[in-house]
Amino acid sequence: MKQSANQLKAGQLGTADVTASTVANIGPGIDFYFAFGVIAVTAGVAAPLTILAAAVAVVFLAFTMAEFSRMEPSAGSFITYVETSLGARAGVLTAVLVAVGFTVAIAGVFTMSGGMVTLALEHYASWQPAWEPLSLALTVGAIWLTARGVRLSTTAVGLAVLVQVAIMVAVCVVVLADRRTGISGVPFSWSHLTGGLAGLSAGFPLALYMFIGWENGPALAEECRDPRRTVPRALYMSVAIGAALFVLFAYSTVAGFHYHVSSIGRSSVPFLSMADGYLGGAAVLAWGAGIVSVLATLVAGVNSQARMLFDGGRSGLLPTSLGRTRPPLDAPVNALVAMAVVGLGIIAVWWAAHIVGADTGSTNPVGLYAECSTMGTIVILFVYVLTTISLPVFMWRHHRGSFSAARHVAMPALGALSLIVPFVELFKPGQPAPYSQFPYLAVAILAAAGAIAWLAVRRNPAAGAGEGSAFSEP
């Protein structure tokens, strides 16, 4: 058994619950709202092709996690699988990268929880209240909801997903109906992709970021019914749903702007500008969908990420205080609170740096959202690479009878290869500050995580012993 006897309550979630939570974590509303404009400017009219390319890459990565989950479901997700494959030091390394990458990324979501409300009020009431207290209040509310138990929070997230998707699809239907005489297959034509492969590659990192959250399901495995079937199914279904929605939204936006990419680029939030133009006063629903989307992403993301930290704590790969639950709901409250405190701390430091002039620019929440998203994504990419490397080792060492070269070598290799493009683009020189500094900071974090892993295992050789064994199923 693990060092901690704490376990999460099993049998609470089915395939629909996990799928809804994962789609919410992907964030079909909030991520598309703030990412697509840049993708369109970079890739041109055929921007939907960039999203399809990112979806293919995510399928390879999801397949890797599905194979792990099919064999040994675990709330530790990436941490468990890398540790059981490559050893305790690799496990600590992954745990630190997960803690840093996902916490930085979720800080951006914390920011936009209040930021989206402020943007909506400014748009409709010409009133711009401070977003910081709103973000604090909504984040605390989300942590309270997740601490009440995964069943309650997942149900709330499922309802939120239905609302936001229904509204956004309705907007697309109105736009496409209005533009029915001008609809064409141009957005799916390679010849209309700006710069060809170069344009596709330049927009690929942002398109891939829009899918971040696809890994939600494996972290909920311990609380699922029949997780060996539930988690893989939810992974594939959520990626398919996310891809279909993103492509529909992208196609509708390009068509709604009459295939004028320059107009899309001039809009701060193209989908909302389109909704304003085609729906008039009813566009308030699209703005409301954005608020619902960010709150759903906040709850779903905190739920899954806290469970990874919780499992890392109870296995000794992270501070043991993270690996404790609180009765009667057996929620990983310590991990939830730690993530909230650190995430809000990142926002406070960023805000203070702007106020004292240590950084340029305003304290616009969209700016921090973009910066946290980019920085967190680079660190998370390292985790993805470690996971793809781990699958063939895991299967050969622990499930040799089920080993398949095609499934357990070729597929994760394709997933790893697909990550070359975002690494190249994100590390490309000449980007504006602070984005030009993020690659070096990410490498420094990787090096620091490696040093922490070496020291942690040296001080505690039993770290990670029994990782993954707290969950058992016949």
SULRAHU-V778832 format. One record per residue. N is the residue number from 1. SS is DSSP state (H for helix, E for strand, C for the rest). Layout:
# SULRAHU-V778832
n:N ss:SS
n:N ss:SS
This chain:
# SULRAHU-V778832
n:1 ss:C
n:2 ss:C
n:3 ss:C
n:4 ss:C
n:5 ss:C
n:6 ss:C
n:7 ss:C
n:8 ss:C
n:9 ss:C
n:10 ss:C
n:11 ss:C
n:12 ss:C
n:13 ss:E
n:14 ss:C
n:15 ss:H
n:16 ss:H
n:17 ss:H
n:18 ss:H
n:19 ss:H
n:20 ss:H
n:21 ss:H
n:22 ss:H
n:23 ss:H
n:24 ss:H
n:25 ss:H
n:26 ss:H
n:27 ss:C
n:28 ss:C
n:29 ss:C
n:30 ss:H
n:31 ss:H
n:32 ss:H
n:33 ss:H
n:34 ss:H
n:35 ss:H
n:36 ss:H
n:37 ss:H
n:38 ss:H
n:39 ss:H
n:40 ss:H
n:41 ss:H
n:42 ss:H
n:43 ss:H
n:44 ss:C
n:45 ss:C
n:46 ss:C
n:47 ss:H
n:48 ss:H
n:49 ss:H
n:50 ss:H
n:51 ss:H
n:52 ss:H
n:53 ss:H
n:54 ss:H
n:55 ss:H
n:56 ss:H
n:57 ss:H
n:58 ss:H
n:59 ss:H
n:60 ss:H
n:61 ss:H
n:62 ss:H
n:63 ss:H
n:64 ss:H
n:65 ss:H
n:66 ss:H
n:67 ss:H
n:68 ss:H
n:69 ss:H
n:70 ss:H
n:71 ss:H
n:72 ss:C
n:73 ss:C
n:74 ss:C
n:75 ss:C
n:76 ss:C
n:77 ss:C
n:78 ss:H
n:79 ss:H
n:80 ss:H
n:81 ss:H
n:82 ss:H
n:83 ss:H
n:84 ss:H
n:85 ss:H
n:86 ss:H
n:87 ss:C
n:88 ss:H
n:89 ss:H
n:90 ss:H
n:91 ss:H
n:92 ss:H
n:93 ss:H
n:94 ss:H
n:95 ss:H
n:96 ss:H
n:97 ss:H
n:98 ss:H
n:99 ss:H
n:100 ss:H
n:101 ss:H
n:102 ss:H
n:103 ss:H
n:104 ss:H
n:105 ss:H
n:106 ss:H
n:107 ss:H
n:108 ss:H
n:109 ss:H
n:110 ss:H
n:111 ss:H
n:112 ss:H
n:113 ss:H
n:114 ss:H
n:115 ss:H
n:116 ss:H
n:117 ss:H
n:118 ss:H
n:119 ss:H
n:120 ss:H
n:121 ss:H
n:122 ss:H
n:123 ss:H
n:124 ss:H
n:125 ss:H
n:126 ss:C
n:127 ss:C
n:128 ss:C
n:129 ss:C
n:130 ss:C
n:131 ss:H
n:132 ss:H
n:133 ss:H
n:134 ss:H
n:135 ss:H
n:136 ss:H
n:137 ss:H
n:138 ss:H
n:139 ss:H
n:140 ss:H
n:141 ss:H
n:142 ss:H
n:143 ss:H
n:144 ss:H
n:145 ss:H
n:146 ss:H
n:147 ss:H
n:148 ss:C
n:149 ss:C
n:150 ss:H
n:151 ss:H
n:152 ss:H
n:153 ss:H
n:154 ss:H
n:155 ss:H
n:156 ss:H
n:157 ss:H
n:158 ss:H
n:159 ss:H
n:160 ss:H
n:161 ss:H
n:162 ss:H
n:163 ss:H
n:164 ss:H
n:165 ss:H
n:166 ss:H
n:167 ss:H
n:168 ss:H
n:169 ss:H
n:170 ss:H
n:171 ss:H
n:172 ss:H
n:173 ss:H
n:174 ss:H
n:175 ss:H
n:176 ss:H
n:177 ss:H
n:178 ss:H
n:179 ss:C
n:180 ss:H
n:181 ss:H
n:182 ss:H
n:183 ss:C
n:184 ss:C
n:185 ss:C
n:186 ss:H
n:187 ss:H
n:188 ss:H
n:189 ss:C
n:190 ss:H
n:191 ss:H
n:192 ss:H
n:193 ss:C
n:194 ss:C
n:195 ss:C
n:196 ss:C
n:197 ss:H
n:198 ss:H
n:199 ss:H
n:200 ss:H
n:201 ss:H
n:202 ss:H
n:203 ss:H
n:204 ss:H
n:205 ss:H
n:206 ss:H
n:207 ss:H
n:208 ss:H
n:209 ss:H
n:210 ss:H
n:211 ss:C
n:212 ss:C
n:213 ss:C
n:214 ss:C
n:215 ss:C
n:216 ss:H
n:217 ss:H
n:218 ss:H
n:219 ss:H
n:220 ss:C
n:221 ss:H
n:222 ss:H
n:223 ss:H
n:224 ss:E
n:225 ss:C
n:226 ss:C
n:227 ss:H
n:228 ss:H
n:229 ss:H
n:230 ss:H
n:231 ss:H
n:232 ss:H
n:233 ss:H
n:234 ss:H
n:235 ss:H
n:236 ss:H
n:237 ss:H
n:238 ss:H
n:239 ss:H
n:240 ss:H
n:241 ss:H
n:242 ss:H
n:243 ss:H
n:244 ss:H
n:245 ss:H
n:246 ss:H
n:247 ss:H
n:248 ss:H
n:249 ss:H
n:250 ss:H
n:251 ss:H
n:252 ss:H
n:253 ss:H
n:254 ss:H
n:255 ss:H
n:256 ss:H
n:257 ss:C
n:258 ss:C
n:259 ss:C
n:260 ss:C
n:261 ss:H
n:262 ss:H
n:263 ss:H
n:264 ss:H
n:265 ss:H
n:266 ss:H
n:267 ss:C
n:268 ss:C
n:269 ss:C
n:270 ss:H
n:271 ss:H
n:272 ss:H
n:273 ss:H
n:274 ss:H
n:275 ss:H
n:276 ss:H
n:277 ss:H
n:278 ss:H
n:279 ss:H
n:280 ss:H
n:281 ss:H
n:282 ss:H
n:283 ss:H
n:284 ss:H
n:285 ss:H
n:286 ss:H
n:287 ss:H
n:288 ss:H
n:289 ss:H
n:290 ss:H
n:291 ss:H
n:292 ss:H
n:293 ss:H
n:294 ss:H
n:295 ss:H
n:296 ss:H
n:297 ss:H
n:298 ss:H
n:299 ss:H
n:300 ss:H
n:301 ss:H
n:302 ss:H
n:303 ss:H
n:304 ss:H
n:305 ss:H
n:306 ss:H
n:307 ss:H
n:308 ss:H
n:309 ss:H
n:310 ss:H
n:311 ss:H
n:312 ss:H
n:313 ss:H
n:314 ss:H
n:315 ss:C
n:316 ss:C
n:317 ss:C
n:318 ss:C
n:319 ss:C
n:320 ss:H
n:321 ss:H
n:322 ss:H
n:323 ss:H
n:324 ss:C
n:325 ss:C
n:326 ss:E
n:327 ss:C
n:328 ss:C
n:329 ss:C
n:330 ss:C
n:331 ss:E
n:332 ss:C
n:333 ss:H
n:334 ss:H
n:335 ss:H
n:336 ss:H
n:337 ss:H
n:338 ss:H
n:339 ss:H
n:340 ss:H
n:341 ss:H
n:342 ss:H
n:343 ss:H
n:344 ss:H
n:345 ss:H
n:346 ss:H
n:347 ss:H
n:348 ss:H
n:349 ss:H
n:350 ss:H
n:351 ss:H
n:352 ss:H
n:353 ss:H
n:354 ss:H
n:355 ss:H
n:356 ss:C
n:357 ss:C
n:358 ss:C
n:359 ss:C
n:360 ss:C
n:361 ss:C
n:362 ss:C
n:363 ss:C
n:364 ss:C
n:365 ss:H
n:366 ss:H
n:367 ss:H
n:368 ss:H
n:369 ss:H
n:370 ss:H
n:371 ss:H
n:372 ss:H
n:373 ss:H
n:374 ss:H
n:375 ss:H
n:376 ss:H
n:377 ss:H
n:378 ss:H
n:379 ss:H
n:380 ss:H
n:381 ss:H
n:382 ss:H
n:383 ss:H
n:384 ss:H
n:385 ss:H
n:386 ss:H
n:387 ss:H
n:388 ss:H
n:389 ss:H
n:390 ss:H
n:391 ss:H
n:392 ss:H
n:393 ss:H
n:394 ss:H
n:395 ss:H
n:396 ss:H
n:397 ss:H
n:398 ss:H
n:399 ss:C
n:400 ss:H
n:401 ss:H
n:402 ss:H
n:403 ss:C
n:404 ss:C
n:405 ss:H
n:406 ss:H
n:407 ss:H
n:408 ss:H
n:409 ss:H
n:410 ss:H
n:411 ss:H
n:412 ss:H
n:413 ss:H
n:414 ss:H
n:415 ss:H
n:416 ss:H
n:417 ss:H
n:418 ss:H
n:419 ss:H
n:420 ss:H
n:421 ss:H
n:422 ss:H
n:423 ss:H
n:424 ss:H
n:425 ss:H
n:426 ss:H
n:427 ss:C
n:428 ss:C
n:429 ss:C
n:430 ss:C
n:431 ss:C
n:432 ss:C
n:433 ss:C
n:434 ss:C
n:435 ss:H
n:436 ss:H
n:437 ss:H
n:438 ss:H
n:439 ss:H
n:440 ss:H
n:441 ss:H
n:442 ss:H
n:443 ss:H
n:444 ss:H
n:445 ss:H
n:446 ss:H
n:447 ss:H
n:448 ss:H
n:449 ss:H
n:450 ss:H
n:451 ss:H
n:452 ss:H
n:453 ss:H
n:454 ss:H
n:455 ss:H
n:456 ss:H
n:457 ss:H
n:458 ss:H
n:459 ss:H
n:460 ss:C
n:461 ss:C
n:462 ss:C
n:463 ss:C
n:464 ss:C
n:465 ss:C
n:466 ss:C
n:467 ss:C
n:468 ss:C
n:469 ss:C
n:470 ss:C
n:471 ss:C
n:472 ss:C
n:473 ss:C
n:474 ss:C
